[in-house]
Amino acid sequence: MSFLRNLTVLVFLLMAASACKKEEVVPQTGNLVLRFKYSSNLSGTTYSLFTEPVWTSSGRFATPLRVGVLPALAPNASSGDAAVEIKDLNAGNYVFVVGNNNSWSVQVTAGKTTEVNK
């Protein structure tokens, strides 16, 4: 009888110990916030985000991962401040492109928000 009671206590202890273990979910994606000044020649211009391998390839036939439009400046303004937030990106290297001649490399870390100020 003592053996059965000890076995029952042991089973309950094992169940309680295993119930306390929680697997932590490791984040797989990160966010990117880009802040920069832009002038009237970029007012209302499209921006794009490419993976670095796509951007550095010779053909660049792939479509961008994300696309958006910068806000238009007020008629009398010569420059403005932009903040572009892109969420849920896989960790890795990307190239952010504004207009035809403005691009810079950025790196996203899983579980974090990367802020870039240009």
SERO-4910 file (N, C-alpha, C, O; in steps of 0.05 Angstrom, whole numbers):
BEGIN
 pado doro    nc1    nc2    nc3   cac1   cac2   cac3    cc1    cc2    cc3    oc1    oc2    oc3
  Met    A     16    -24      0      0      0      0     17     25      0     11     45    -13
  Ser    A     39     24     15     58     46     17     70     51    -11     74     74    -19
  Phe    A     77     30    -25     88     33    -52     69     47    -71     77     65    -86
  Leu    A     43     40    -70     23     51    -87     19     81    -81     16     97    -99
  Arg    A     20     88    -55     17    116    -47     41    132    -57     38    154    -67
  Asn    A     65    121    -53     89    135    -62     89    138    -93     97    159   -103
  Leu    A     80    118   -107     79    119   -136     59    141   -145     65    155   -163
  Thr    A     36    142   -131     16    163   -138     27    191   -133     23    209   -149
  Val    A     41    195   -111     54    221   -105     74    227   -126     76    250   -135
  Leu    A     91    208   -134    111    213   -154     98    220   -181    108    238   -195
  Val    A     77    207   -189     63    213   -214     52    242   -213     55    257   -232
  Phe    A     40    250   -191     30    277   -188     52    298   -189     49    319   -201
  Leu    A     75    292   -177     97    310   -177    108    313   -206    115    335   -214
  Leu    A    110    291   -220    120    293   -247    100    308   -265    109    324   -283
  Met    A     75    304   -261     55    319   -277     56    349   -270     55    366   -289
  Ala    A     59    356   -245     61    384   -237     86    397   -248     85    420   -258
  Ala    A    108    383   -248    134    393   -258    132    398   -288    142    418   -298
  Ser    A    121    379   -303    119    382   -332     99    403   -340    102    415   -361
  Ala    A     79    408   -324     59    428   -330     70    456   -327     60    475   -339
  Cys    A     91    460   -311    103    486   -306    121    495   -328    127    519   -331
  Lys    A    131    476   -344    149    483   -366    133    495   -389    115    483   -400
  Lys    A    141    520   -396    128    532   -419    150    537   -440    171    548   -434
  Glu    A    144    529   -464    163    535   -485    160    564   -494    138    573   -500
  Glu    A    182    578   -493    181    606   -502    182    607   -532    198    593   -545
  Val    A    166    623   -543    165    627   -572    186    647   -580    186    670   -570
  Val    A    204    638   -597    226    656   -606    215    672   -629    205    661   -649
  Pro    A    217    699   -628    207    715   -650    222    709   -676    246    706   -676
  Gln    A    207    708   -697    219    703   -723    221    727   -741    236    727   -761
  Thr    A    207    748   -733    207    773   -750    215    797   -733    215    796   -709
  Gly    A    221    818   -747    228    844   -734    215    866   -749    202    862   -770
  Asn    A    217    890   -739    206    914   -751    228    933   -759    250    932   -749
  Leu    A    221    951   -777    240    971   -787    227    998   -787    205   1001   -798
  Val    A    240   1018   -776    230   1046   -777    252   1062   -790    275   1063   -780
  Leu    A    246   1076   -811    265   1093   -826    256   1122   -823    233   1128   -830
  Arg    A    273   1139   -814    267   1167   -812    288   1183   -829    312   1178   -827
  Phe    A    278   1201   -845    296   1216   -862    282   1242   -872    257   1244   -871
  Lys    A    298   1261   -880    288   1286   -892    286   1282   -922    303   1268   -934
  Tyr    A    267   1294   -934    265   1293   -963    257   1320   -974    244   1336   -960
  Ser    A    265   1325   -998    259   1351  -1010    236   1349  -1030    224   1328  -1034
  Ser    A    229   1372  -1041    206   1373  -1059    208   1355  -1083    188   1346  -1094
  Asn    A    233   1349  -1092    236   1331  -1115    228   1302  -1108    224   1286  -1126
  Leu    A    226   1295  -1082    217   1269  -1074    189   1269  -1063    179   1248  -1054
  Ser    A    176   1291  -1063    149   1294  -1053    130   1275  -1068    128   1277  -1093
  Gly    A    116   1257  -1054     98   1239  -1067    112   1216  -1082     98   1202  -1098
  Thr    A    137   1213  -1078    152   1192  -1092    148   1164  -1079    142   1162  -1055
  Thr    A    150   1144  -1096    147   1117  -1086    173   1108  -1073    195   1114  -1082
  Tyr    A    170   1093  -1051    193   1079  -1038    188   1049  -1040    165   1040  -1042
  Ser    A    210   1034  -1039    209   1005  -1042    229    992  -1022    249   1004  -1015
  Leu    A    223    968  -1015    241    953   -998    247    926  -1013    228    911  -1019
  Phe    A    272    921  -1017    281    896  -1030    298    880  -1011    311    892   -993
  Thr    A    300    854  -1015    320    839  -1000    347    846  -1013    348    853  -1037
  Glu    A    368    845   -998    394    852  -1009    402    835  -1033    413    845  -1052
  Pro    A    398    808  -1032    405    792  -1055    391    800  -1081    402    800  -1103
  Val    A    366    808  -1078    350    816  -1102    361    843  -1112    365    846  -1137
  Trp    A    367    861  -1094    377    888  -1102    404    887  -1115    410    901  -1134
  Thr    A    421    869  -1105    448    868  -1116    450    850  -1141    471    849  -1153
  Ser    A    429    836  -1148    430    819  -1172    430    836  -1196    422    860  -1196
  Ser    A    440    826  -1218    443    842  -1242    417    849  -1256    415    870  -1269
  Gly    A    397    832  -1253    372    836  -1267    351    852  -1252    336    868  -1264
  Arg    A    349    847  -1226    329    860  -1209    301    856  -1221    285    875  -1222
  Phe    A    294    832  -1229    268    827  -1241    247    822  -1220    223    823  -1226
  Ala    A    255    816  -1196    236    810  -1174    222    836  -1165    233    858  -1167
  Thr    A    198    833  -1157    183    856  -1147    192    862  -1118    202    844  -1104
  Pro    A    190    886  -1109    198    893  -1082    180    879  -1062    157    872  -1068
  Leu    A    191    876  -1038    175    864  -1016    153    883  -1007    130    874  -1001
  Arg    A    160    908  -1004    140    928   -995    144    953  -1012    166    960  -1021
  Val    A    121    966  -1017    121    991  -1032    103   1011  -1019     82   1003  -1007
  Gly    A    109   1036  -1020     92   1057  -1009     98   1083  -1022    115   1085  -1040
  Val    A     84   1104  -1014     88   1131  -1026     93   1151  -1003     79   1151   -983
  Leu    A    114   1167  -1007    119   1189   -988     97   1209   -989     85   1213  -1010
  Pro    A     90   1222   -967     70   1242   -967     78   1266   -984    102   1273   -985
  Ala    A     59   1279   -997     65   1302  -1013     70   1326   -994     57   1329   -973
  Leu    A     90   1342  -1001     96   1366   -985     75   1387   -990     62   1388  -1011
  Ala    A     72   1404   -970     54   1427   -973     65   1445   -996     89   1445  -1001
  Pro    A     47   1459  -1010     56   1475  -1034     80   1494  -1028     96   1497  -1046
  Asn    A     81   1505  -1005    103   1525   -999    127   1512   -985    147   1526   -980
  Ala    A    126   1486   -979    148   1474   -965    170   1464   -984    164   1454  -1006
  Ser    A    195   1467   -976    216   1457   -993    228   1430   -983    242   1417   -998
  Ser    A    221   1423   -958    231   1397   -948    211   1386   -927    194   1401   -917
  Gly    A    214   1361   -921    197   1349   -901    211   1326   -887    232   1318   -895
  Asp    A    198   1316   -866    208   1293   -851    191   1270   -856    166   1271   -855
  Ala    A    203   1247   -862    188   1223   -867    195   1202   -846    218   1200   -837
  Ala    A    175   1186   -839    179   1163   -821    164   1140   -834    140   1140   -836
  Val    A    179   1120   -843    167   1097   -856    171   1073   -837    193   1067   -829
  Glu    A    149   1060   -829    150   1037   -812    141   1012   -827    120   1012   -840
  Ile    A    158    992   -827    152    967   -841    154    945   -820    174    941   -807
  Lys    A    132    931   -817    130    910   -796    132    882   -807    128    877   -831
  Asp    A    138    864   -789    139    835   -795    157    827   -818    149    814   -837
  Leu    A    182    836   -816    202    828   -836    219    805   -824    225    805   -801
  Asn    A    226    786   -841    244    765   -832    271    778   -826    279    797   -839
  Ala    A    285    767   -807    312    777   -801    330    775   -826    329    755   -840
  Gly    A    345    796   -831    363    795   -854    370    823   -863    364    843   -850
  Asn    A    383    824   -886    392    849   -898    373    858   -921    365    841   -937
  Tyr    A    367    883   -921    349    895   -940    360    920   -952    380    931   -941
  Val    A    349    929   -974    356    955   -986    331    971   -988    311    962  -1001
  Phe    A    331    995   -976    308   1013   -977    314   1033   -999    336   1045  -1000
  Val    A    295   1037  -1018    300   1054  -1041    278   1076  -1042    254   1070  -1040
  Val    A    287   1101  -1045    268   1123  -1049    275   1137  -1075    298   1146  -1079
  Gly    A    256   1139  -1093    261   1152  -1118    281   1135  -1135    282   1111  -1132
  Asn    A    296   1149  -1152    314   1135  -1170    343   1133  -1159    357   1114  -1166
  Asn    A    351   1152  -1143    379   1153  -1135    385   1151  -1105    407   1155  -1097
  Asn    A    365   1144  -1089    369   1143  -1060    363   1115  -1050    341   1105  -1051
  Ser    A    384   1102  -1041    381   1075  -1030    401   1072  -1007    423   1083  -1008
  Trp    A    394   1056   -988    413   1049   -967    406   1021   -955    383   1013   -955
  Ser    A    427   1008   -946    424    981   -935    415    983   -906    424   1001   -891
  Val    A    398    965   -898    388    963   -870    388    934   -862    385    916   -879
  Gln    A    390    930   -836    390    902   -826    368    900   -805    365    917   -788
  Val    A    352    878   -807    330    873   -789    338    850   -771    348    829   -781
  Thr    A    333    853   -745    339    832   -726    312    821   -715    294    837   -709
  Ala    A    309    795   -714    285    783   -704    279    792   -675    297    792   -659
  Gly    A    254    799   -670    246    806   -643    252    835   -636    247    843   -613
  Lys    A    263    851   -654    270    878   -648    259    897   -669    252    889   -691
  Thr    A    258    923   -662    252    944   -681    278    958   -687    290    970   -669
  Thr    A    286    958   -712    311    971   -720    303    999   -729    285   1003   -747
  Glu    A    316   1020   -718    310   1047   -726    334   1058   -741    357   1056   -732
  Val    A    329   1070   -764    349   1081   -781    343   1110   -785    321   1117   -794
  Asn    A    362   1128   -779    359   1157   -784    379   1166   -805    403   1163   -801
  Lys    A    369   1177   -826    386   1187   -847    382   1217   -851    395   1229   -868
***
